[in-house]
């Protein structure tokens, strides 16, 4: 998920219980979250042997490069992350509250 902090879209290949699954499997894990919920990536589809072809990777990378909505969404998410981790941001406040709670 580091790519989100940098504002970079991702090609995602999900592993479920040690098994590779293409995004078309309907998984509800990280692949689904990045692609469908956050809209900052595209899922890679594997073949019947659970392999991803270079053409599939090229196709998805070309889509990521040309998709203005995904790139815009990545930059918006990057700003959100930066604002939350900055001094006085949501994450900063939460960690301070947690530390104060531990001290009490």
N, C-alpha and C positions, 0 to 999 in steps of 0.2 A: 504494500500500500504506500510505499515511499514515493512512488510516481505521483500520487495525488498531491503531496506536499510540494512537489516541484512543478505542478501544473502540466504534467505530461500524460497523454492518454495511454491506455494499455491494451495489448492483446492478451486475452485471458484464456487459460486452459485449466479447467477444474479437475481436481483429484478428489474422488469420494471414496473413503475407506481404502485408500491405496490403489484405487482403480481410476484411470483417466476417463473422464467423460466429456464429451463435447457439450457446448452450451445448449444444443437442441434437446438434451436429455431432460430438461426441465428442472435441473438442480436448483435448490434454494439456498445455496451457500455463497461463497465469495464471488464466484463467476456471475451469478444472478444479481448480486448486490452491486457489483461494479458496472455491469452492462445495463441492467434494467432499472435499478433504483437510482444510482448516482449518475448514470449515463455518461461515464468517462472512459469507456472501453468497449471492445468488441470481443465476443467469444470465438475461440478457434474451434473448428469442428474436426474431429479425428475420423479416420476410416474404420473399417471393420476390424482392423488389426490394432486399433488404438494409436495409430500414427498420424501425425499432422504433416501434410505434404508441404513442400516449399511453395507450391502455387497457392495453397490456402493461406500461408503466412504472408506471401506477397500481396494477395488480394486484400487481406485484412489491413496490412500496413498502408496500402494505397488508399483504402477507405478512411483510415484514421487521419492520414495526411490531408485528404481532401474534404473531410467532414468538418465544416465550420462550427456546427452546433456542438460537437464533442469537444473541439478545441476551446470554444468559448466556455463551456461548462467546466472544463479542467481549470481554466484560469479563475473562474468564479470560486471553485472549490479551494484553489490555492489561496486566494484572498481570505476565505473563511478560516482556513487553517492558520494562516499568519495572524489574523485578528484574534483567534482564540488562544494561541500560545504566547502572544505578546503580553507584557506586563499589564495587568488589569483586565485581560481577556478572560473568557469563561474557563479555560483550562487552568490558567494561573490562579484564579479565584478558588476553583475547586481543590487544587492541590494545597493551597494555603489553608483552606478550611479543614482538609483532611489532616494536615500536619498539626494544626491547632487542636483538633479533636484527639489525635494521638497523644499530645502533650498533656491534655487535661485528665 
